[in-house]
Amino acid sequence: MPLDHRRLRGPEESQPPALWAAAAAEDEEDEKGAGAAARDPCALRPLFARAGLLSQAQGSAYVELGSGTKVLCAAWGPREAAEPGPGRLICEFRRAPFAGRGARGRPGAAAEREAEREAAAALREALEPAVRLGRYPRARLAVSALLLQDGGSALAAAVSAAALALADAGVEMYDLAVGCALCRPPAPAASWMLQPAEPEERRAAARLTLALLPALNQVSAVLGGGRGGPPEDWAQALRLGLDGCHRQYPVLRQSLLRAAQRRRSTPPS
Amino acid sequence: MASVVLSEAEKLYIVHGVQEDLRVDGRGCEDYRCAEVETDVVSNTSGSARVKLGETDILVGIKAEMGTPKLEKPDEGYLEFFVDCSSNSPELEGRGGEELGTDIANTLYRVFSCENSVDLKSLCINPKEHCWVLYVDVLLLECGGNIFDAISIAVKAALFNTRIPKVRVLEDEEGTKEIELSDDPYDCIRLNVDEVPCIVTLSKIGYRHVVDATLQEEACSLASLLISVTSKGAITSMKKVGKGSLDPESIFEMMETGQRVGKSLHIALQKILDEEENLGTSRPKVGFLG
């Protein structure tokens, strides 16, 4: 939208008000946070998954978490590629301009693009071990994830949704990749918590995102960082996260089965 | 990334060797290659270091510039990372190199995201207005495998070498602030690098994992785990890289190995840096002539 700067006489430099109002807002959140702290750290959030909902993509999936994270994924099966060698998986991760909290970010901003590219690379690393790329020589498979609302654990939800979309597109896979996020609250003796919500994730001292191929019991992605801890501490987080992945698996499988049944009952005209 | 093409027989030879704890160059699974570290190699920087780890050759230059603190952290300075690998091989020129460069830079940001890795508060000059920004420029001169470890060693050495001029903030009666630079060029602040983590890359080859893989060994490995370890043995970040996946049990083993190897790496590096420091002006500079 064109903006007339001569008519809008604001100061030359502006700062988001959220930063200065943060003190009050934080208290309110902390009260909510107290409720969240009472949450069982091993508890998973309600998960909704649906495969095969977009008509224009070969495969698609929608995943929603109880914390408000909504991800829509579309996948396209093999297309011819110019370069020789085994198939390549091309991943894309986009955030809707209104996905985050606070002011709307400019979609084309460099920092935004950078973050999206990093998430896309993480998505590809998580999915590559699950897809039988050797079966698609000289071909390209594409997955695109769109984050509609970020309520925490966005990358983990995107991994689950992208794996569902690929499976829904009929791509040969070893297994579904299931993502799960964890965080450790800033309190010194706090334990790891499964599937953090957005405020928890923002304040966390350490974060970890995992992806697991449950049937093969293979970890396809580990990505995390934050305040240091001994290996036992991270190992405990890893165990908790893997358990979380295993518990999400039946829901995702069920949604895939349901999509296949729907497709059979309504044959393409 | 630069890669080599190996035949099946060559790969099998390497994998079998690793299983017997004897690698192609005679090392065991937890041994690093011989590393050369030299600091203060580029005089136009605030701090610099060059690390040669086997074939891998890294040059890091750090420039301290004055900037404004970030809004969300008004009393802290910050670090900016930039990785350039275009001089490495023709395939890394342009897009490919840019991607690898941002990938490495993102990893460095994650490794340094831990709040106490560098004392950022000491980089603040006056809150909300001025702070030091450390621009860390990493140059990949030659890639011979295990670039992440070599880069993290070089960054730590360069941070150790960094000298930031001391400045004072003077305030007159009207409240206008003035920044005064010390007259003595040797009057500088040094950074405390005790908590700066180093990256240890563990590559899974066959049933075992090795540290400091060469290019040939990287070609045999489907998945590796990057772990950043502080000198006290705390793990600050983890990342899986590569096309393959890992068994949960092997990840636990890799974390243990990473911590052990990382601790001894820190001790060795600190010893070398202190020795070099103690030589003072009598130190023979090798630079790029050696």
Interface residues (C-beta under 8 A of the other chain):
Chain A: Q15 P16 L19 E114 R117 E118 A121 E125 E128 P129 A130 L208 L213 L216 N217 Q218 V219 S220 A221 V222 L223 G224 G225 G226 R227 G228 G229 P230 P231 D233 W234 A235 L238 R239 L242
Chain B: L71 E72 T102 D103 N106 R110 V111 S113 C114 E115 N116 P197 A223 L225 S228 T230 K232 G233 A234 I235 T236 S237 M238 K239 K240 V241 G242 K243 G244 S245 L246 D247 P248 I251 F252 M255 E256 G258 Q259
